[in-house]
Amino acid sequence: MQLVEKHIIKRQHKFWQACDYLALQSKHLYNAANYIQRQYFFETSKYYNSIDIYHQTSNLEAYRYLPTKISKQIVRRVAQAWKSWFAARLDWFKHPEKYLGKPKMPGYKHKERGRNIVIYPKDAISKPALNKCLIKLSGTSISLPTKAKNVDQVRIVPKLNHYVIEVVYTVNEPVKSTGKYVAGVDIGLNNLMAITSNHPGIRPLLINGRPLKSINQFFNKRVAASQSAEAWKQIKDDYSKRDRRIDNYLHTVSRRVIDWCLVSDIGQLIIGKNDGWKQNINIGKKKNQEFTLIPHAKLIHLLTYKAQLHGIQVITTEESYTSKASALDGDELPVYKAKSEVKPVFSGKRVKRGLYKTSTGRIINADTNGSINIARKVIPNAFEGIEALPFVPVVLGLWTKITNVFV
């Protein structure tokens, strides 16, 4: 499997100018190749594949400003963008209900401010330098230390006010986990994650989501107070800092969850995720904004690859009715249908804030109930005999000992 090592290049960094020059020349070539594709499409309603677009652009001045191996990667990405657009466009004509709108034709990067990704394939990276644990990009002064082995490529990715040099490398596929138990993950807002396993003696987890809300609220206030042309640089700095803080928090909590899985002998992690949940959510104006600003898809990605490193299987499933059905009563979990005339009836109901009451009057945490139901969506009998399991969750903070989850 492939992993990425990241190096942040800020404006004060000695390699900033080199990265900016490469990204600028990449943008020029991208726009030139895209122009050729657009004109060809307007004339023929077709597009050039990666070989044809290479022959159309190889004599351009913009092509020769970069090493040939890098220029090939840029025009190849243009061809891939058009191939993807064509496929999406044809699918949109057949199934428009799958899309939020008609797919747009690949556009141009901004003439002055635009920058484009630069990709150095493996054969454009110095091998003697790699043997010394250094990344040395051919034709540049860029040289960075690395811990990565089996490097596949290096990408220079432009961001709002900095560049990220990404070292893509391959690691061996891990041996499948021998974990015997299953855990369900319910993703939310105040509780970023609620996690419950069928391992006897292991208490459910709640991962605090309020720090992410605080980060967003703090930076939203700063941006709102800086809405002027002169403040644009400050706004870009604020957004970049916000993104880094959120990334750090998500990396930390996802790492802690996987540590908990290893201690708890978890072999399967089942995560609830509905397609289009950010677009279709309706929990009030304020809550909508708070929910959509949390990068849940990134959290799921982090959990997935970190679990895979230890051989833990990750499954995502739709989560309709998981918050309404009673896990302890074994309610059936149908899939939501918008036009269904029959509304399912459940044994329990939510009472007060964050609590769920079963048909027998037992009160449990509502998010814990949801996480059990998410696991039951995939493995219906995973929690048979769960009445004896501990259902009082423990909040796993950044510094909470993992051993605190045991009863």
Order of alpha helices (4+ residues) and beta strands (2+ residues): beta-alpha-alpha-alpha-alpha-beta-alpha-beta-beta-beta-beta-beta-beta-beta-alpha-alpha-beta-alpha-alpha-alpha-beta-beta-beta-beta-alpha-beta
